[in-house]
């Protein structure tokens, strides 16, 4: 990875999904602008806020997809991330492990 780029693996695939109440929502249903969670796979040398294995919140509209060895990833700049959920931050008393 170069510069400020972040490579992530999306957690939810496009298509049919279930609501928390168990209702099946078809892939063709129109949903408002919605952010998605992904797991960081690799980071460039200039990335300062995230590390591999962190979970990040990003806008699926602003993404570039790339396939590596049959696995689909999303490539983006660090500044395009909206939030980070990191296990390494949960050890302190005043931290929730999520920062925006």
C-alpha positions as CSV (number, residue, x, y, z in Angstrom):
1,X,0.0,0.0,0.0
2,X,1.2,3.5,-0.8
3,X,0.9,6.8,0.9
4,X,-2.4,7.4,2.7
5,X,-4.3,4.5,1.2
6,X,-6.3,2.0,3.2
7,X,-7.4,-1.5,1.9
8,X,-10.5,-2.9,3.6
9,X,-12.7,-5.9,3.3
10,X,-16.4,-5.1,3.4
11,X,-18.3,-7.0,6.1
12,X,-21.7,-7.1,4.4
13,X,-22.2,-8.2,0.8
14,X,-24.6,-6.4,-1.4
15,X,-27.8,-8.3,-1.8
16,X,-30.6,-9.6,0.4
17,X,-30.3,-8.9,4.1
18,X,-32.3,-9.2,7.3
19,X,-33.5,-6.5,9.6
20,X,-33.0,-6.9,13.4
21,X,-36.7,-7.9,13.6
22,X,-36.1,-10.8,11.1
23,X,-37.7,-9.2,8.1
24,X,-36.0,-10.1,4.8
25,X,-35.1,-6.9,2.8
26,X,-34.6,-7.7,-0.9
27,X,-31.5,-6.4,-2.8
28,X,-33.7,-4.2,-5.0
29,X,-35.1,-2.2,-2.1
30,X,-34.2,1.5,-2.1
31,X,-32.3,2.5,1.0
32,X,-31.2,6.0,1.9
33,X,-27.5,6.9,2.0
34,X,-26.0,4.4,4.5
35,X,-22.5,4.0,5.8
36,X,-20.9,0.5,6.0
37,X,-18.4,-1.2,8.3
38,X,-15.3,-3.0,7.0
39,X,-12.1,-4.6,8.4
40,X,-8.8,-3.0,7.6
41,X,-6.5,-5.4,5.8
42,X,-3.5,-3.2,4.9
43,X,-2.4,0.5,5.3
44,X,0.1,2.7,3.5
45,X,3.1,4.2,5.3
46,X,1.5,7.6,5.8
47,X,-1.7,6.3,7.5
48,X,-1.7,7.4,11.2
49,X,-5.1,6.6,12.7
50,X,-5.8,3.0,11.7
51,X,-4.0,-0.3,11.8
52,X,-4.8,-3.7,10.2
53,X,-7.6,-5.5,11.9
54,X,-9.4,-2.3,13.0
55,X,-13.0,-1.8,11.9
56,X,-13.8,1.3,10.0
57,X,-17.0,3.1,8.9
58,X,-17.0,4.4,5.3
59,X,-19.4,5.6,2.6
60,X,-19.9,2.8,0.0
61,X,-20.6,5.5,-2.6
62,X,-17.0,6.8,-2.4
63,X,-15.0,3.7,-3.0
64,X,-12.8,1.9,-5.5
65,X,-13.1,-1.9,-5.6
66,X,-10.2,-4.2,-6.4
67,X,-10.0,-8.0,-6.6
68,X,-7.0,-9.7,-5.2
69,X,-6.7,-13.5,-5.6
70,X,-10.5,-13.8,-6.0
71,X,-11.3,-11.7,-2.9
72,X,-13.0,-8.3,-3.3
73,X,-11.5,-5.4,-1.4
74,X,-12.3,-1.7,-1.2
75,X,-9.4,0.8,-1.6
76,X,-9.8,4.3,-0.2
77,X,-7.9,7.2,1.3
78,X,-7.6,7.6,5.1
79,X,-9.5,10.9,5.0
80,X,-12.5,9.0,3.5
81,X,-13.0,7.1,6.7
82,X,-15.8,8.3,9.1
83,X,-15.1,6.3,12.2
84,X,-12.7,3.6,13.6
85,X,-13.5,0.9,16.1
86,X,-10.2,-0.5,17.5
87,X,-9.7,-3.3,20.0
88,X,-6.4,-1.7,21.0
89,X,-8.1,1.4,22.4
90,X,-10.6,-0.5,24.7
91,X,-8.0,-1.1,27.4
92,X,-8.1,2.5,28.8
93,X,-10.7,3.5,31.4
94,X,-12.1,6.5,29.5
95,X,-12.3,4.8,26.1
96,X,-15.1,3.1,24.3
97,X,-12.9,1.7,21.6
98,X,-14.7,3.9,19.0
99,X,-13.4,7.2,17.8
100,X,-14.8,9.5,15.1
